[in-house]
């Protein structure tokens, strides 16, 4: 499975942005996709996940109410819509896919929120 992220990199506090993650390869084997982020000097943390079967979503408390995760199965693409962005949302955002016991990562995309 190969994952490629894309989206706007620099926004102001209060703005919105949408990140995309396009999957290719053995996408039929994926059972869950999600977004993680890593801020400078901090550990990588979960942002949101979505199951491939029922489309069930899970959000981190820090983004709940501001973020919507969705996917287009026909395009094998997942979208992360983030609203009311804060400087604390500044991080490298990584797309992740679980396929059986294997975990795949995208290369990451920088999101910077200026105050």
N, C-alpha and C positions, 0 to 999 in steps of 0.2 A: 504494500500500500504506500502510495506517495501522496504527500499533503503539501499544498502550496497556499500560503496565506497572502491576502492582499487587503488594502484599505488605507484610509487617510492616516498620515503620521503625526501631524501637528494640529492641535485644536486649542480653543480657549475654554476656560471653565464655563460650564453651562451649556456648551455645545453638544451636538450629537455626532456619532459616527457609526459606520457599519463596517465590520470586518467580514471578509469572506474566506472560506477554506475550501478549496477544490481538491477532491480526492480522486485518485486514479489507481489503476492496478487491480488487485484482488478485493475490490470494494464489497463484493458479495459476502465476504467473510467478516466484515465489520459488524459488531453488535452494539457499539456505543461510540459516540464522538463527543468532543468537548473542547473547551478553551481553558487554558491556564495562563498565568502571567507571573513574571518575575521582575520585581523592582530592584534597583541597585542596592546591593548589600543585604537583600532579603531572599528567603527561600521561594521557590516556585510554589504558587498556590492555585487552587481550583477557582475558576470563575463560574463556569456553567457546563453541564453535560446534557446530552439528549440521547435517548436510546433509539436504535434503528428500527426496532420492532414496533413498539407502540408510540414512539415519539414523546416518551415521558421525559420531562425536563427537571433539572435540579440546579439551583442557584446558590452561590455563596451569599452569606448574610450581608456582606459588604456591598453587594451589587443588586440585591433583591429589590424589585420595584423600579429599578433603573435600566435593567437589561432584559432583552428578549432574545432567546436562542431559537432558531428555526432551521429547517433544512429543505432542500429541493432534491428529492430522491432521483428524479429524472436527470438532473445535472450533477448528481453526486457532490453537491455543494452545501455547506453549512454556513449560516449567517449569524453574526453576533451584532445585534443592534444595541448600542449603548447611548443612553440619554443622560442629561444633567451631569455631564462629566466633571470630575473633580481633579485637582492636582494629584491627589493620592492614587488616581487611576493610572498615573504615568508608570509604564512598565513595558517590557517586551512581552507580547502576547503570542502564545504558542497554540497551534491547533494540535489536537491529539485524537487518535483513533485506536480503539481496542478491537482486536480480531483474535478471538480465542484467548490464548494466554500471552499474545504478543501486543506490545504497545508501540505505536508509531507516532513520530513527531514531525511537525513542519519545521521550517528553518527559523521561524519567529518573525514578528513584525513590530517595530517600535511604535508605541503610542505615547505622545507627550502632550500633557494638558497644562497649559500655562495659566497662571492666575491673573 
